[in-house]
């Protein structure tokens, strides 16, 4: 049987969970609060045997804890106690750092409802925000990459000058060869490492406030769901390079400004992995039912940023395009009148 970590209140014996408002481990019974930095790390005392059969039991009620293979923190489905599965938080699966939640479930629900009401093109029924099927606080596994890029670029640029005399107009085109040798470093580039999470959704949650990173301790997970990574930093390295490719291209372009046209004859980019940290980042996952369809939204657990694709009202979209077309038509008429064309 595998070790399960739970936190019990020294005063009343009730379960303790992480409080996003105070940043402490708080008792759900008497309200006692404990400073997480002063709590001994129970993971240092846990050892595991190789090939040991893994079965988890809640230390509060004795029930078997059934989870998906990726889950590292959850709640007992019988008594509701917050539990951490220690073998999924140690060894290779030990997070280096964590950004704790700063937005409570109540605040997240209120913020999401406000976001729904601001949908200019969403159906009225969706804007009422009264069909929330569930909202779950989840620590999503990410790799934070430090990358070093060595870049060499060869290309050609042109500068065009137009001038005239009393008889002719002249166009002068100058051609230049250029070479750029660039060193670019990117720090704390986030790539989500959970197979079940939508990559596009997680990318849109950025940025996270990395100044809030804390050294990982299990009390931060109490009362929340947490996942362990599905992919190693080496496996996700190609995606990390893909994420920075547009930024590299933009930086290269900034170094060859001043030309009227630019073409590259050779571009060599070598990206090296300097370092990668395994971290857990806070995300509220929201399930919303509307017209017999379930929509999934995500909220940054620190900043409150909401991302997802809400349904669109066909009537509102049609009216919006009609309004844009009418304004454009009127603008063209005004321009024609100003140029002497008059109104038809």
Helices and strands as residue ranges (DSSP letters): E 4-5, E 16-19, E 24-27, E 33-34, G 36-38, G 42-45, E 56-57, E 64-65, E 71-75, E 82-85, G 86-88, G 91-93, E 97-99, H 105-117, H 124-127, E 132-164, E 169-192, H 199-204, G 210-212, E 213-215, G 218-221, E 225-227, H 233-254, E 261-290, E 293-300, E 306-307, H 314-338
